[in-house]
Amino acid sequence: MMRYRSTSRIRVAAILFAACAALLSGCTTYVTSDVIAFSAWSGSDATRTYAFTRSPAQQNSIEQGTYEQFVSSELAMHAFRLVDESHARYLVALAYGSRTDQVLVPQPVAFSPWPGPYWGGFNPWGPWGPFPPAYVSQTVPLYSHVLGIRITEREGGREVYNVTARTSGDEPSLVRVMPYLVRSALADFPMENGAVRTVRLPAGSGGSAPNEVSPGHAAPTAPANPTNAAPAAAPAH
């Protein structure tokens, strides 16, 4: 009888474990960006034509050209049309960069007074043993990425829109998070002057899926043709 009850408990635990794994696999992680915009947009354009402008350091840059493609695809969702500079009403400039910081993160330390084969591969106490886990602080890298998009009138140079998107997490590659930054920066264009918001995009969407915004803002519609971005970004925290 005792053996039967022990086997039943193992089967119940296995079922619960499988259920928990299924629930966890359905969880969605997000790339979260903080966005701030300054705007003098009139909103009276019959046609929105633009050309990219580059700083001396950005001339002949393949990386710059790649990011311009991301921005161009997103601007097209807002009725912008890329033309030769001599026929453009607006000039679009990009600024971007990354930095690495070190942060202290508490990490649990597993402890079990009955490890290994005693439980035959099944530990009823869970991964931490019968007692709460101890924590130690460990230094881990935190990667911060930023994108700025500045729109000026070609004639006269008046700035009409300036938006910045920032995100931080464990993804070291700027190119992998750039589609998310572009999508976040141009979401709900044009935002009001001095607007500050948070945009959350599902990780793995390449920045092309509908986003969740901070309260008080409606989520913009997903583009019909998702940006062919770099591979999906890792979850940011």
Backbone as a ProteinNet text record, in pm:
[ID]
protein_1_A
[PRIMARY]
MMRYRSTSRIRVAAILFAACAALLSGCTTYVTSDVIAFSAWSGSDATRTYAFTRSPAQQNSIEQGTYEQFVSSELAMHAFRLVDESHARYLVALAYGSRTDQVLVPQPVAFSPWPGPYWGGFNPWGPWGPFPPAYVSQTVPLYSHVLGIRITEREGGREVYNVTARTSGDEPSLVRVMPYLVRSALADFPMENGAVRTVRLPAGSGGSAPNEVSPGHAAPTAPANPTNAAPAAAPAH
[TERTIARY]
83.2	0	86.1	190.9	279.3	344.5	382.3	446.1	348.9	223.4	122.5	102.6	95.4	74.3	193.6	312.8	432	434.1	398.3	395.5	290	175.1	67.4	112.9	185	232.6	330	414.3	509.6	436.5	330.8	256	185.8	127.6	60.3	159.5	277.3	380.2	423.7	436.8	477.7	372.9	244.7	137	138.9	156.8	162.9	281.2	394.7	513.4	489.4	426	397.4	301.5	203.3	107.6	176.1	263.8	336.8	426	491.3	577.9	497.9	376.8	292	251	219.6	181.4	297.8	415.8	532.8	568.2	551.3	583.8	491.5	372.7	279.6	298.7	390.8	413.7	484.3	448.4	509.6	599.9	721.6	811.8	812.9	855.3	844.3	976.6	991.9	1097.3	1031.3	1074.6	1013.3	1102.8	1044.9	1119.4	1053.5	1136.2	1089.1	1103.6	995.8	991.5	954.6	1026.7	993	997.2	896.7	886.7	866	927.7	905.2	854.9	743.8	675	628.2	648.1	588	516.8	461.6	400	265.2	244.5	119.6	8.9	46	-54.4	-131.4	-79	-152.6	-91.8	-9.8	57.8	-39.2	-31.9	-103.5	-22.1	107.3	199.3	318.8	368.7	482.7	603.1	685.8	805	927.1	1025.5	1143.2	1263.9	1380.2	1507.2	1589.4	1677.9	1765.3	1885.6	1928.3	2049.7	2146.3	2276.2	2375.1	2482.2	2534.4	2649.7	2774.1	2884.1	3006.3	3047.4	3029.9	3069	2977.3	2856	2760.4	2768.1	2844.9	2856.9	2917.3	2861.2	2910.8	2907.4	2815.3	2804.2	2697.4	2736.8	2639.2	2542.5	2593	2506	2400.1	2441.7	2347.4	2239.6	2282.2	2185.8	2086	2131.8	2042.1	1935.8	1976	1880.2	1785.1	1833.8	1746.4	1635.6	1668.3	1564.5	1457.7	1498.3	1400.4	1308.3	1369	1291	1201.2	1253.2	1174.5	1049.6	1063.8	948.6	842.8	886.5	791.3	728.8	808.2	752.6	647.4	664	565.2	428.4	426.8	299.3	227.5	299.7	241.4	238.2	227.7	208.7	331	449.5	571.6	622.8	684.1	738.4	882.5	973.7	1114.4	1140.4	1201.6	1228.5	1371.3	1412	1541.6	1540.8	1656.7	1663.1	1615.3	1640.4	1600.3	1449.7	1375	1228.8	1163.2	1242.1	1188.4	1143.3	1033.3	989.9	1061.5	1094.3	1157	1289.7	1377	1500.4	1493.7	1532.8	1527.4	1669.5	1706.5	1839.2	1825.4	1920	1919.6	2042.8	2023.2	2134	2108.3	2211.7	2191.9	2321.3	2308.7	2427.3	2391	2494.7	2478.1	2580.4	2549.9	2645.1	2623.4	2727.4	2721	2749.6	2663.1	2681.8	2687.2	2737.2	2740.1	2641.4	2554.4	2455.7	2462.6	2425.8	2420.7	2281.7	2275.3	2147.7	2150	2049.5	2045.5	2011.9	2090.5	2070.3	2048.3	1946.8	1921.6	2028.5	2059.9	2155.3	2078.8	2079.1	2004	2069.2	1983.2	2033.2	1934.8	1984.7	1901.6	1985.1	1939.5	2015.6	2006.7	1917	1903.6	1919.2	2037.3	2054.7	2069.1	2057.2	2098.8	2013.2	2077.7	2007.7	1910.5	1916.2	1824.3	1679.2	1648.8	1511.2	1488.4	1589.3	1571.8	1534.1	1585	1554.7	1431.2	1356.1	1236.9	1254.6	1252.9	1270.4	1139.8	1066.4	936.2	946.3	1070	1085.6	1101.6	1115.6	1137.8	1285.3	1319.4	1459.7	1537.7	1469.7	1541.7	1550.5	1506.1	1508.1	1392.4	1389.8	1278.1	1283.4	1389	1403.9	1407.6	1370.8	1377.7	1520.3	1537	1671.7	1746.2	1876.3	1960.1	1994.9	2026	2055.8	2194	2263.2	2391	2384.3	2456.9	2458.7	2568.8	2533.2	2628.1	2625.2	2739.3	2749.4	2721.7	2624.9	2590.3	2588.4	2613.3	2611.1	2468.2	2447.2	2318.8	2345.5	2279.6	2302.5	2188.9	2227.2	2129.5	2149.2	2038.1	2041.5	1946	1984.1	1903	1897.9	1783.4	1764.5	1696.3	1752.9	1690.4	1655.7	1535.3	1490.7	1451.8	1516.3	1493.1	1444.8	1330.6	1272.8	1274	1334.7	1340.2	1286.3	1243.6	1202.6	1327.5	1328.8	1447.3	1473.1	1368.4	1382.7	1369	1477.2	1475.9	1532.6	1529.6	1589.4	1512	1384.1	1307.1	1279.1	1307.8	1279.3	1130	1071.2	927.9	897.8	996.2	971.2	1104	1109.1	1231	1188.8	1220.1	1175.2	1292.7	1294	1400.1	1338.1	1391.4	1347.7	1468.1	1451.4	1559	1508	1596.5	1563.1	1687.5	1667.5	1778.3	1744.2	1847.8	1825	1952.7	1937.4	2053.7	2093.5	2037.5	2074.4	2187.4	2306.3	2419.9	2419.3	2339.7	2347.3	2247.1	2297.5	2209.5	2122.9	2179.5	2103.9	1986.2	1997.7	1888.4	1771.9	1799.2	1690.9	1645.6	1719.8	1683.9	1541.3	1492.3	1352.6	1253.2	1280	1191.3	1199.6	1319.9	1336.5	1266.3	1278.3	1213.8	1063.1	1011.2	866.6	815.2	889.2	848.1	854.4	961.4	979.1	870.2	824.5	728.2	585.6	564.5	428.3	342.4	221.1	125.2	178.4	252.3	305.2	192	197.8	293.2	237.2	323.2	281.2	281.3	210.8	206	341	361.7	488.6	512.3	631.6	666.9	607	553.3	490.9	597	564.2	650.1	565.3	614.7	534.4	625.5	564.8	633.7	566.1	647.1	595.4	650.8	563.6	603.8	569.2	671.6	652.2	687.6	609.2	641.4	777.8	861.3	992.4	974.3	1050.1	1037.3	952.5	887	803.1	883.3	1011.1	1089.3	1038.1	958.1	904.3	783.4	727.5	620.2	483.1	477.2	348.3	284	150.8	86.6	153.8	165.2	233.8	136.3	184.1	108.3	172.5	90.6	143.3	101.6	159.8	124.2	-18.8	-85.3	-224.4	-243.6	-358.3	-389.3	-353.8	-291.4	-255.2	-313.7	-367	-419	-306.2	-311.9	-208.2	-227.8	-122.2	-134.1	-155.7	-208.7	-236.3	-107.5	-100.3	18.9	31.9	154.2	173.9	138.5	91.7	54.8	176	287.3	409.6	515.9	536.6	634.2	772.5	846.3	983	1068.6	1146.1	1240	1363.3	1351.4	1455.1	1556.1	1651.6	1749.8	1680.6	1747.2	1685.1	1622.7	1530	1452.5	1542.2	1502.6	1581.6	1552.6	1648.4	1629.7	1546.4	1476.9	1393	1472.9	1415.6	1479.7	1406.8	1476.1	1417.3	1413.4
-120.4	0	124.6	124.7	240	266.4	158.8	175.1	235	194.6	247.7	396	437.5	577.7	660.8	607.6	681.7	700.5	593.4	601.7	700.8	702.9	795.6	939.5	965.6	1101.5	1144.9	1052.6	1084.8	1118.6	1038.2	1064.2	1199.1	1233.3	1362	1475.6	1460.7	1564.8	1582.6	1471.2	1478.8	1551.2	1524	1591.7	1741	1777.8	1919.4	1988.2	1918	1975	2000.3	1902.8	1919.2	2035.2	2050.3	2159.9	2294.6	2302.6	2427.7	2460.5	2360	2383.2	2434.9	2379.9	2424.7	2570	2606.8	2744.7	2838.7	2799.1	2884.6	2902.7	2796.8	2806.5	2901.9	2928.3	3020.2	3163.8	3188.8	3324.6	3405.7	3532.8	3621.7	3720.5	3734.3	3835.7	3953.7	4068.4	4191.6	4266.8	4345.6	4445.3	4578.8	4640.6	4763.2	4881.4	4985.6	5106.3	5228.4	5318.3	5447.7	5548.2	5619.1	5708.7	5848.8	5947.6	6087.1	6161.3	6246.3	6316.1	6465.4	6543.9	6687.9	6719	6789.2	6801.8	6944.1	6986	7109.1	7075.4	6954.6	6904.3	6970	7019.6	7089.6	6994.5	6880.7	6782.5	6821.5	6916.9	6964.5	6917.7	6814.6	6768.1	6702.5	6743.1	6671	6547.7	6565.5	6454.3	6472.7	6363.1	6367.3	6307.1	6390.1	6345	6376	6287.7	6307	6241.1	6279.6	6216.2	6206.1	6108.4	6093.7	6187.4	6240.6	6318.6	6251.7	6256.5	6185.7	6281.2	6249.2	6321.5	6274	6346.8	6300.6	6159.3	6124	5990.6	5881.9	5918.3	5819.9	5800	5883.7	5871	5735.3	5673	5544.9	5433.1	5444.9	5344.6	5242.1	5114.5	5008.5	4997.7	5013.7	5008.2	5117.6	5238.8	5349.3	5316.3	5262.8	5227.8	5122.9	5029.1	4926	4986.6	5076.8	5139.8	5232.7	5296.1	5380.2	5297.1	5173.4	5086.1	5055.5	5030.2	5005.5	5126	5245.5	5368	5396.8	5375.6	5400.7	5313.7	5187.1	5096.3	5143.1	5192.6	5238.3	5371.2	5463	5591.1	5571.9	5468.4	5440.8	5411.6	5361.1	5334.1	5463.6	5574.2	5704.7	5796.7	5737.2	5809.1	5889.7	5853.2	5917.4	5846	5925.3	5870.3	5916.8	5821.7	5852.6	5899.1	6019.3	6075.9	6129.5	6177.2	6243.5	6369.4	6401.7	6513.8	6645	6665.2	6791	6807.4	6698	6704.6	6677.7	6665.8	6630.5	6753.7	6739.5	6847.2	6838.4	6713.3	6693.5	6619.8	6643	6567.9	6490.2	6362.1	6274.3	6235.1	6264.5	6230	6127.9	6035.1	5931.1	5944.9	5918.6	5909.7	5787.9	5710.7	5585.7	5546.9	5457.6	5412.2	5313.1	5256	5156.7	5183.1	5136.8	5142.9	5021.4	4987.1	4872.5	4918.1	4879	4908.5	4776.7	4784.2	4668.8	4692.5	4595.8	4608.6	4487.2	4508.8	4399.5	4338.7	4208.3	4137.6	4025.4	4018.8	3906.4	3776.5	3673.2	3543.7	3439	3352.1	3249.3	3141	3089.8	2980.4	2857	2753	2632.3	2559.1	2503.2	2424.4	2312.8	2193.5	2080.7	1987.1	1957	1866.8	1721.7	1693.8	1557	1556.5	1587.4	1596.7	1460.6	1463.4	1351	1226.6	1112.2	985.4	942.3	1006.8	964.6	972.3	1076.8	1093.3	1030.8	966.6	897.5	989.2	1112.5	1206.2	1289.5	1259.8	1338.4	1399.1	1530.4	1601.8	1670	1620.9	1679.5	1819.7	1862.3	1997.4	2102.1	2060	2156.2	2187	2285.1	2312	2372.7	2425.6	2495.4	2413.6	2290.4	2213.2	2255.6	2209	2238.1	2377	2454	2585.6	2692	2817.7	2924.7	2940.3	2979	2991.8	3110.7	3099	3211	3290.4	3418.7	3503.3	3565.7	3576.2	3646.4	3746.1	3855	3957.6	3926.2	3928	3903.3	4019.9	4051.3	4158.9	4103	4163.8	4120.6	4243.6	4226.8	4341	4382	4510.4	4565.9	4649.9	4614.6	4682	4780.8	4905	5009.6	5055.3	5066.4	5106.8	5224.1	5315.7	5435.9	5468.5	5519.5	5567	5702.6	5798.3	5928.7	5953.6	6004	6038	6185.7	6262	6406.4	6442.1	6508.7	6549.2	6701.6	6753.2	6897.9	6930.2	7054.4	7100	7126.6	7077.6	7095.6	7242.7	7315.6	7458.7	7532.3	7589.7	7666.8	7591.1	7456.1	7376.7	7374.2	7414.4	7415.9	7273.5	7247.6	7115.9	7103.4	6992.1	6971.4	6849.1	6757.8	6638.9	6581	6546.6	6490.1	6386.8	6260.6	6153.1	6063.2	6016.3	5928.9	5806.4	5688.2	5562.7	5495.4	5447.3	5380.8	5248.2	5148.7	5019.7	4962	4885.2	4823.1	4677.9	4593.5	4452.4	4372.8	4244.5	4155.9	4127.9	4200.6	4185.1	4282.1	4231.1	4319.4	4382.7	4330.2	4373.9	4484.3	4597.7	4708.2	4671	4602.4	4571.6	4479.4	4396.6	4305.9	4378.4	4487.7	4561.1	4681.5	4717	4835.7	4831.9	4719.8	4720.1	4755.9	4714.6	4748.3	4897.2	4951.9	5094.4	5178.8	5139.4	5213.4	5209.8	5091.6	5075.3	5155.4	5153.4	5226.2	5376.5	5423.7	5567.4	5627.8	5552.7	5606.1	5557.7	5487.8	5445.9	5569.2	5568.8	5676.2	5811.6	5812.1	5937.6	6025.3	6158.4	6227.9	6238.1	6214	6233.9	6382.7	6418	6557.1	6601.9	6731.1	6786.3	6751.5	6699.8	6664	6533.6	6452.7	6325.8	6227.6	6157.5	6052.4	5927.4	5817.9	5695.3	5573.5	5459.9	5331.5	5241	5180.6	5091.6	4952.2	4852.7	4714.5	4633.4	4570.6	4488.3	4343.7	4247.6	4106.3	4069	4011.1	3966.3	3858.3	3867.1	3773.5	3826.8	3941.7	3999.5	4082.6	4111.6	4199.1	4340.6	4373.6	4508.4	4531.4	4423.1	4441.7	4404	4353.6	4313.4	4430.2	4423.6	4529.1	4544.5	4669.5	4691.9	4727.9	4721.4	4766.8	4894.8	4998.2	5127.4	5158.2	5263.5	5305.4	5356.4	5358.2	5401.4	5539.4	5557	5685.8	5694.5	5590.3	5588.9	5465.3	5484.3	5370.1	5301.6	5169.5	5092.9	5107.7	5140.9	5154.8	5021.7	5029.6	4909.3	4849.2	4717	4648.4	4670.7	4686.8	4704.9	4579.1	4598.3	4483.6	4406.6	4478.4	4413.5	4431.5	4333.9	4348.5	4376.9	4457.4	4490.7	4365.7	4348.8	4238.1	4276.3	4254.8	4301.2	4192.7	4225.3	4127.6	4020.4	3912.8	3807.3	3862.6	3789	3836.4	3871.1	3974.6	4017.5	3934.1	3923.8	3852.4	3938.3	3878	3954.7	4059.1	4179.8	4285.8	4306.5	4354.4	4369.1	4515
0	0	0	79.5	86.8	-48.2	-116.1	-246.9	-346.6	-341.3	-431.5	-408.3	-281.7	-250.3	-293.9	-275.9	-318	-469.5	-542.2	-687.8	-734.6	-666.5	-703	-685.5	-576.8	-553.1	-662.2	-705.2	-811.1	-940.9	-969.6	-1091.1	-1084.2	-970	-953.4	-970.4	-908.8	-920.6	-1064.7	-1137.2	-1277.7	-1361	-1331.9	-1404.6	-1376.3	-1248.3	-1212	-1277.8	-1280.6	-1344.2	-1492.2	-1559.9	-1702.2	-1726.3	-1637.9	-1652.1	-1634.9	-1534.9	-1512	-1631.3	-1687.9	-1803.5	-1921.9	-1939	-2049.7	-2030.7	-1905.5	-1878.1	-1902.6	-1858.3	-1875.6	-2021.8	-2100.7	-2242.8	-2314.5	-2258.4	-2321.7	-2278.7	-2186.8	-2140.1	-2248.8	-2258.2	-2355.3	-2283.5	-2330.9	-2279.3	-2375.1	-2325.9	-2402.6	-2407.5	-2512.4	-2521.2	-2487.2	-2379.4	-2330.1	-2360.8	-2419.9	-2455.6	-2392.9	-2343.4	-2295.4	-2408.9	-2439	-2554.2	-2509.3	-2560.8	-2536.5	-2669	-2693.9	-2822.1	-2799.7	-2887.6	-2893.5	-3033.8	-3040.7	-3168.6	-3195.9	-3320.9	-3372.4	-3503.5	-3508.1	-3630.6	-3652.8	-3775.8	-3806.2	-3846.7	-3906.3	-3946.1	-4069.5	-4149.4	-4266.7	-4398.4	-4395.5	-4516.1	-4613.6	-4739.9	-4844.3	-4882.9	-4894.5	-4917.1	-4825.1	-4772.4	-4682	-4754.6	-4808.7	-4879.1	-4794.3	-4799.3	-4714.9	-4779	-4725.5	-4760.8	-4634.4	-4629.6	-4513.6	-4528.5	-4416.7	-4411.9	-4315.4	-4345.1	-4264.7	-4213.9	-4097.8	-4045.9	-4120.8	-4111.6	-4179.4	-4139.2	-4012.6	-3967.3	-4022.3	-4065.8	-4115.2	-4265.9	-4333.8	-4478.8	-4514.7	-4617.9	-4669.9	-4565.2	-4467.7	-4361.2	-4396.7	-4400.5	-4425.6	-4307.7	-4187.3	-4069.3	-4076.4	-4112	-4125.7	-4228.6	-4342.9	-4446.3	-4400.4	-4318.1	-4265.4	-4175.8	-4088.5	-3997.1	-4072.6	-4179.1	-4259.8	-4324.8	-4362.6	-4418.9	-4314.7	-4190.9	-4085	-4068.7	-4062.2	-4040.5	-4160.4	-4280.2	-4400.2	-4404.6	-4367.1	-4366.4	-4266.6	-4153.6	-4052.5	-4091.1	-4149.6	-4193.4	-4301.7	-4384.2	-4488.3	-4429.1	-4305.2	-4239.3	-4200.5	-4205.2	-4171.5	-4293.1	-4411.6	-4538.3	-4580.3	-4532.1	-4577.9	-4702.2	-4792.2	-4916.3	-4933.2	-4950.8	-4967.7	-5110.9	-5124.8	-5256	-5258.9	-5375.1	-5385.1	-5298.9	-5242	-5147.4	-5209.4	-5335.6	-5400.2	-5409	-5394.2	-5400.7	-5265.1	-5162	-5030	-4952.7	-4885	-4795.4	-4661.6	-4619.5	-4488.7	-4503.2	-4406.7	-4392	-4261	-4266.3	-4149.4	-4111.3	-3988	-3936.9	-3824.8	-3819	-3716.6	-3628.1	-3500.4	-3405.5	-3319.3	-3290.9	-3218	-3148.7	-3053.5	-2982.4	-2873.1	-2812.7	-2706.3	-2597.3	-2477.5	-2367	-2277.7	-2204.7	-2114.8	-1972.6	-1880	-1738.9	-1662.3	-1540.5	-1452.4	-1338.2	-1315.2	-1208.6	-1116.9	-991	-893.9	-893.6	-910.8	-914.9	-812.5	-722.9	-628.2	-698.8	-673.9	-735.7	-626.9	-641	-540.3	-542.3	-428.2	-414.4	-367.9	-449.7	-416.2	-299.8	-213.5	-101.3	-70.4	-57.3	-17.3	68.8	191.4	277.6	233	136	86.1	-65.6	-113.7	-258.3	-323.6	-456.5	-537.9	-530	-528.2	-555.4	-446.5	-326.2	-220.5	-266.5	-343.7	-389.6	-526.7	-580.3	-707.6	-821.7	-821	-928.2	-902	-793.5	-760.7	-622.8	-617	-491	-453.1	-354.3	-320.8	-266.1	-228.6	-173.9	-284.5	-409.4	-516.5	-531.7	-617	-647.8	-533.3	-429.1	-322.8	-194.6	-196.1	-73.3	16.2	140.1	229.4	290.4	261	320.7	211.2	244.3	144.4	93.6	-34.3	-90.6	-31	-23.7	14.3	-111.8	-95.9	-210	-195.7	-306.3	-311.2	-426.5	-414.1	-518.4	-618.5	-745.1	-852.2	-950.6	-1006.7	-1105	-1243.9	-1312.6	-1447.9	-1538.9	-1668.9	-1761.1	-1795.2	-1808.2	-1851.3	-1975.8	-2085.1	-2212.4	-2239.5	-2266.5	-2296.6	-2441.4	-2514.5	-2655.2	-2675	-2762.1	-2783.8	-2932.7	-2975.6	-3112.3	-3107.2	-3179.5	-3194.5	-3340.3	-3365	-3501.2	-3501.5	-3587.5	-3594.4	-3734.2	-3742.7	-3870.6	-3878.6	-3984.4	-4005.6	-4144.6	-4163.4	-4295.5	-4379.5	-4502.3	-4586.1	-4613.3	-4639.1	-4662.3	-4529.3	-4486.5	-4362.5	-4244.3	-4247.2	-4140.5	-4010.2	-4010.9	-3886.4	-3838.7	-3710.9	-3654.3	-3627.7	-3675.6	-3656.7	-3570.9	-3557	-3475.1	-3429.9	-3301.8	-3244.5	-3141	-3166	-3077.7	-3042.5	-2920	-2871.6	-2805.8	-2837.2	-2775.3	-2711.9	-2588.7	-2516.1	-2461.3	-2461.3	-2400.7	-2335.4	-2230.5	-2157.6	-2129.7	-2127.5	-2099.3	-2115.4	-2142.9	-2153.2	-2297.6	-2394.2	-2534.5	-2569.1	-2604.7	-2631.3	-2770.4	-2862.7	-3002.2	-3032.2	-3081.5	-3119.6	-3239.4	-3337.9	-3458.8	-3428.6	-3326	-3291.9	-3225.1	-3157.2	-3091.6	-3172.9	-3278.8	-3355.7	-3411	-3466.3	-3513.5	-3404.1	-3279.6	-3168.3	-3135.3	-3140.8	-3113.9	-3219.9	-3346.5	-3454.4	-3438.8	-3416.2	-3401.5	-3281.8	-3172.7	-3052.5	-3073.6	-3139.5	-3159.2	-3247.1	-3346.6	-3442.1	-3417.2	-3307.9	-3274.1	-3245.6	-3297.4	-3272.4	-3317.9	-3429	-3484.1	-3536.6	-3515.8	-3429	-3287	-3189.4	-3051.6	-3019	-2912	-2872.2	-2816.6	-2816.5	-2769.4	-2622.8	-2592.7	-2456.3	-2408.5	-2500.1	-2460.7	-2412.4	-2305	-2250.8	-2237.7	-2288.5	-2284.2	-2278.2	-2248.3	-2247.6	-2349.8	-2436.8	-2540.6	-2516.7	-2515.8	-2495.1	-2620	-2678.5	-2797.3	-2765.6	-2808.8	-2782.9	-2839	-2757.4	-2803.6	-2908.9	-3015.4	-3125.4	-3238	-3216.1	-3320.7	-3418.3	-3384.6	-3470.5	-3470.1	-3367.8	-3358.2	-3444.6	-3505.8	-3602.4	-3548.6	-3425.6	-3370.5	-3297.1	-3273.9	-3196.1	-3061.4	-3015.3	-2888.8	-2779.6	-2657.7	-2542.1	-2494.5	-2471.8	-2432.5	-2290.6	-2236.1	-2102.1	-2100.2	-1983.1	-1975.2	-2036.5	-2104.8	-2164	-2310.9	-2366.8	-2508.6	-2573.6	-2693	-2767.9	-2840.1	-2844.8	-2915.4	-3064.5	-3141	-3286.4	-3354.4	-3475.1	-3552.7	-3604.5	-3607.9	-3658.2	-3806.7	-3858	-4001.4	-4078.5	-4201.1	-4282.9	-4329.5	-4350.9	-4395.1	-4289.1	-4202.8	-4095.3	-4149.5	-4070.7	-4108.8	-4111	-4217.3	-4223.9	-4143.9	-4016.1	-3926.5	-3903.7	-3815	-3773	-3692.1	-3651.9	-3571.6	-3444.5	-3388.7	-3274.9	-3156.1	-3082.7	-2967.7	-2846.6	-2753.3	-2626.5	-2534.7	-2436.4	-2345.2	-2270.6	-2263	-2185.8	-2058.1	-1968.3	-1837.3	-1799.3
[MASK]
+++++++++++++++++++++++++++++++++++++++++++++++++++++++++++++++++++++++++++++++++++++++++++++++++++++++++++++++++++++++++++++++++++++++++++++++++++++++++++++++++++++++++++++++++++++++++++++++++++++++++++++++++++++++++++++++++++++++++++++

